[in-house]
Amino acid sequence: MKSVLPLILLTVMMPACTDRLEPPPEHGVRADGTLDFVQGDSTVIHSITIEIADTEVARQRGLMNRRGMDLDEGMLFIFQAPDSLSFWMRNTAMPLDIIFVGENLSIVNIARRTRPLSDDFIRAAAPAQYVVEVRGGVTERYGITEHASIRWRRNNS
């Protein structure tokens, strides 16, 4: 039994180890990559710097407790497979546009200017594998609609 205990402790600690160790910024996002919103003909509508939330801890934390974000910043949530996703605005003091994206990188639906600090669920209209959060009003300002898609890339670490 003694030889099993270290393995169990390591397994329990692994998810926390895969999350980034530095705390999130109070304003803006950590520059983990870039994301383009694109038209059907591949014309770029708008590009943003993204913080990537690809672990359970990072997805749960999201943009909570941030004081603001620039128009060219956002967060990309990555899930393992398409699902009926829902988000809320608990501990998020700024309005956001929440963009649900399918596994093919096409935008499924957009919840515009969400209500800050709300526990109301904001749901994807169809299964989504990615979610992009940007400052409230960005999708309207740049003409990002359900007819667009995304492409993204991680910065080299």
C-alpha positions as CSV (number, residue, x, y, z in Angstrom):
1,M,0.0,0.0,0.0
2,K,2.9,2.4,0.7
3,S,4.0,2.3,-3.0
4,V,0.5,3.4,-4.1
5,L,0.2,6.5,-1.9
6,P,2.8,8.6,-3.8
7,L,1.1,7.7,-7.1
8,I,-2.3,8.8,-5.8
9,L,-1.0,12.1,-4.5
10,L,0.7,12.8,-7.8
11,T,-2.5,12.1,-9.7
12,V,-4.6,14.3,-7.4
13,M,-2.1,17.2,-7.8
14,M,-1.7,16.9,-11.6
15,P,-4.6,19.1,-12.6
16,A,-3.4,22.0,-10.5
17,C,0.1,21.6,-12.0
18,T,-1.1,22.0,-15.5
19,D,-2.7,25.4,-14.8
20,R,-0.4,28.4,-15.2
21,L,1.3,29.4,-11.9
22,E,1.2,33.1,-12.3
23,P,-2.0,34.9,-11.1
24,P,-4.2,36.4,-13.8
25,P,-3.8,40.2,-14.4
26,E,-6.3,42.6,-12.7
27,H,-6.8,44.4,-16.1
28,G,-6.5,42.8,-19.5
29,V,-5.4,39.3,-20.4
30,R,-2.2,37.2,-20.3
31,A,-0.9,37.0,-23.9
32,D,-1.1,33.3,-24.6
33,G,-1.9,33.6,-28.3
34,T,-3.9,35.5,-30.9
35,L,-7.3,35.0,-32.4
36,D,-8.8,36.3,-35.7
37,F,-12.5,36.6,-36.4
38,V,-12.9,35.9,-40.1
39,Q,-15.5,36.2,-42.8
40,G,-16.5,33.2,-45.1
41,D,-13.9,34.4,-47.7
42,S,-11.1,34.4,-44.9
43,T,-11.0,38.1,-44.7
44,V,-10.0,39.1,-41.1
45,I,-12.7,41.2,-39.4
46,H,-10.9,41.8,-36.1
47,S,-7.8,40.3,-34.3
48,I,-7.3,40.0,-30.6
49,T,-4.7,38.9,-28.1
50,I,-6.1,35.9,-26.1
51,E,-5.6,34.3,-22.8
52,I,-6.2,30.6,-23.2
53,A,-8.4,28.7,-20.6
54,D,-7.8,25.1,-21.4
55,T,-7.8,23.5,-18.0
56,E,-10.8,23.0,-15.6
57,V,-9.3,25.5,-13.1
58,A,-8.7,28.2,-15.8
59,R,-12.2,27.7,-17.4
60,Q,-13.9,28.0,-14.0
61,R,-11.9,31.2,-13.1
62,G,-12.4,32.8,-16.6
63,L,-12.4,36.6,-16.4
64,M,-13.6,36.8,-12.8
65,N,-12.3,39.7,-10.8
66,R,-10.8,41.5,-13.8
67,R,-11.3,45.3,-13.8
68,G,-11.3,45.8,-17.6
69,M,-10.2,44.6,-20.9
70,D,-9.1,46.4,-24.1
71,L,-11.0,46.1,-27.4
72,D,-8.3,43.9,-28.8
73,E,-8.2,41.4,-25.9
74,G,-10.2,38.4,-25.0
75,M,-10.2,34.9,-23.5
76,L,-10.5,31.6,-25.4
77,F,-12.1,28.7,-23.5
78,I,-11.2,25.3,-25.0
79,F,-13.2,22.2,-24.2
80,Q,-12.4,18.6,-25.1
81,A,-15.5,18.0,-27.3
82,P,-18.6,19.9,-28.4
83,D,-21.2,20.2,-25.7
84,S,-24.3,22.2,-24.6
85,L,-22.3,24.9,-22.8
86,S,-23.5,27.6,-20.5
87,F,-21.7,30.4,-18.8
88,W,-22.5,33.0,-16.1
89,M,-21.1,36.4,-15.0
90,R,-20.5,35.7,-11.3
91,N,-17.7,37.9,-10.0
92,T,-17.3,39.5,-13.5
93,A,-17.9,43.2,-13.1
94,M,-17.7,44.2,-16.8
95,P,-20.2,43.4,-19.5
96,L,-18.9,40.8,-22.1
97,D,-19.8,39.5,-25.5
98,I,-19.8,35.8,-25.1
99,I,-19.2,34.0,-28.4
100,F,-20.0,30.3,-28.7
101,V,-18.1,28.5,-31.4
102,G,-18.6,25.0,-32.8
103,E,-16.0,22.3,-33.3
104,N,-15.6,23.5,-37.0
105,L,-14.6,27.0,-35.6
106,S,-17.9,28.6,-36.9
107,I,-19.7,30.9,-34.6
108,V,-22.8,29.2,-33.2
109,N,-24.3,32.3,-31.4
110,I,-23.3,35.4,-29.6
111,A,-24.6,36.7,-26.2
112,R,-24.0,40.5,-26.5
113,R,-23.4,42.8,-23.6
114,T,-24.0,40.3,-20.8
115,R,-25.2,41.6,-17.4
116,P,-22.2,41.9,-15.0
117,L,-22.2,40.0,-11.7
118,S,-25.2,37.9,-12.7
119,D,-25.8,34.2,-11.9
120,D,-28.1,33.9,-14.9
121,F,-27.0,31.1,-17.3
122,I,-26.0,32.2,-20.8
123,R,-26.3,29.2,-23.1
124,A,-25.0,28.1,-26.5
125,A,-27.7,27.7,-29.1
126,A,-26.1,24.5,-30.3
127,P,-23.2,22.3,-29.2
128,A,-20.0,24.4,-28.9
129,Q,-16.4,23.4,-28.3
130,Y,-14.9,26.9,-27.9
131,V,-16.1,30.1,-26.3
132,V,-14.5,33.5,-26.8
133,E,-15.2,36.3,-24.3
134,V,-14.5,39.9,-25.4
135,R,-15.4,43.3,-23.9
136,G,-19.1,44.0,-24.3
137,G,-19.9,45.8,-27.6
138,V,-16.8,44.4,-29.5
139,T,-18.9,42.2,-31.7
140,E,-21.3,45.0,-32.7
141,R,-18.4,47.5,-33.2
142,Y,-16.5,45.2,-35.6
143,G,-19.5,43.5,-37.3
144,I,-18.8,40.1,-35.9
145,T,-21.9,37.9,-36.5
146,E,-23.0,34.3,-36.5
147,H,-21.8,34.2,-40.2
148,A,-18.2,34.5,-39.1
149,S,-15.7,32.0,-37.8
150,I,-12.5,32.1,-35.8
151,R,-8.9,30.9,-36.2
152,W,-6.4,31.0,-33.4
153,R,-2.9,30.2,-32.5
154,R,-0.9,29.8,-29.4
155,N,2.3,31.9,-28.8
156,N,5.4,29.8,-28.8
157,S,6.3,29.1,-25.2
